């Protein structure tokens, strides 16, 4: 089944399923079950989700922002497809340069599963004013340790800790990472820890 047909089917199929937007806070895993002994904060602590709810893609424990959840596995496949853009705001160590932004746009070499991988071309830009939805978040460090800056990175791929590896590769390690958009779905004014149920995902 083609993606277009698949999306049409999911829109008509979605009445049988439930869909949620969540602003995942720092320190939470993007999952409901954690079998290791060390205790972790899980999504089920934030809301009474129905049985069968799954996170579409993941944000690592240290990352924040927009996370989509659904009971519909087919919708999950669509959103995780490589054609859907994911936009991140990254706070980095130091004042990022225009040269570093151009490197990010053109692709940089990062490590992935023990091999070297060159990222695809992407959108990247310096951010001078943050939207309110970002919030203060946890305190990263004391200002005496030097300046920081923010940039936007938009990807259609999503390898493990990719944005963090990309900014480190151009000399500006990520200190805080917030996903603000998946396709046409924006974080908007959803605050950290808040959950919103929606009828369907308009990706």
Secondary structure by P-SEA (a helix, b strand, c coil): ccaaaaaaaaaaaccccccccccccccccccccccccbbbbccccccccccccccccccccccccbbbbcccaaaaaaaacccbbbbbbbbccccccaaaaaaaaabbbbbcccbbbbbcbbbbbbbcccccccccccccccccccccbbbbbbbcccccaaaaaaaaaacccccbbbbccccccccccccccbbbbbccccc
